[in-house]
């Protein structure tokens, strides 16, 4: 029990350092446990930023802003099929960036992160990039498979919309188990959790 608590505290402190949080500014949202009955992850915190010159198409991918967000919201899932609409009344229809974050407890296993986007997307698990398509493109799907130990995990999705149709979706499935000794994957059970 003590080792798990120490590991969880170490991960939380590491995430606070990586994402610039301090004790005076607690992470949002609160950690949500995996609900075993519905197999879903709790709410996602989303922040949105307008990019300068909304009528001028970007010539290169944007840098994630360090300033306060122009809008914030909570979402049950990362699933925005906006077409040509805005994700929020304070955000442009085109030329915006977004960051979705979630901290959740996951059981030990092999997880597949599948992301659809139009335009750029980056998916992070515990601060490590697992999907990186940070460039303008039409609707594409990318996936990454990650072995995760039991415990708290921080998931972040960065997205930008340059112009035209806006689409962002993330699904997370537990696709198997692994043995600590040999890291063999066992894909007997597939459980969609987000």
C-alpha positions, 0 to 999 in steps of 0.5 A: 500500500505504501509503495502505491501511495508513494508512486501515485504522489510521485506521479502527481508531483511530476505532472504538476511540474510538467504542466506548470501546476502548483499547490495554489492552483490545483489540477482541474479536473479532480482525479476520477476513478474508472467506473467499472459498471460503465467502463468510462472515464470521468469528465474532460476539462477543455480549454480553448484559445483563439489564434490571431488573424482568424481570417488568415489561414495558418502557414505552419502549425501553431504553438500551444498558447501559454496565456489564460484560455479564452474559454473553458468547458467540461465534456463527457468525452473527447468527441467534437464533430463541429463541421464549420461551427465553433466549439464555444460562443467565445471561440472562432469557427476557424483558427483555434487551439484546444487542450483536453485533460483528464486524470484517471485511475486505470487498471494494469493493461494494454490500452489503445488510444484511437484519435480522429482529427481534422486538423492537427492533434497530439495525444499524451499519456503521462506526459509522453506523446503517443500520437503526433499529427501536429499538421494540417490534414483532412479527417484521419484516424491514428492509433497508439498502443500503450502498456500502463501499470495500475494507478493514476494516469494523466491523459492530454489531447492538444488540437488545432483547427486551421480552416474548413471542417473541425473534427476531434474524437478520442477513444480509449480501449483496454485491449489486453493484459501484460505480464511484468516478467516478460511484457507479453501482451494478452488480448483476450478482453477488449473493454472500451472505456472512453 
